[in-house]
């Protein structure tokens, strides 16, 4: 089982090195790491080039375009994804491989904790991701993917990449992808696939995390399940 790891980036010079080091320190090494340059203007790509990675460029601005370019550039049977501010435990790749050995698993995802912000002193727990997974399971009847910590089978991506929504200002891209791949098998929620991520967005843009993201998430569920709308 071979794994490609995709990391979309836009001006991530403060975080990309620690993310790539955490991949470098895996007990099971990924077979390729793809960093998607989504028009960076800082030192992100110069830093990334110091590691054993493949750099690809996506000129269309936006997470969905960047994600898709990375997925389409991947070579191997499992596509894993994290973000530039993700800190991955050394067993991350190994755990993903173990999860995909189970029958009919086409995707896997897990929670996160904020490594630079601990509300109420709770270090390894993020209420935001916990609520996202639980509420999505209730409303959709299936598990969903969390973009900072996920993996899918490439064959399933190839069947759905021309169906996923492109307007990431309208949809929650993680939920959208989950809905589109759902008919092809099971998405596993693995509570032990726990990663760290920065709380920078919560600190500096709380409105986007607490209002914009949940609004796009709910709109995605309504548009797909009730109104059958596609934002392409």
Buried (B, 14 or more C-beta within 10 A) or exposed (E): EEBBBBBBBBBBBBBBBBBBEBBBEBEBBBBBBBBBBBEBEBBBBEBBEEBEBBEBEBEEEBBBBBBBBBBBBBEBBBBBBBBBBBBBBEBBBBBBBBBBEEEEBBBBBBBBBBBEEBEEEEEEBBEBBEEBBEBBBEBBEBBBBBBBBBBBBBEBBEBBBEEBBBBBEBBBBBBBBBBBBBEBBBBBBBEEBBBBBBBBBBEEEEEEBEEEBBEBBBBBBEBBEEEEBBBE
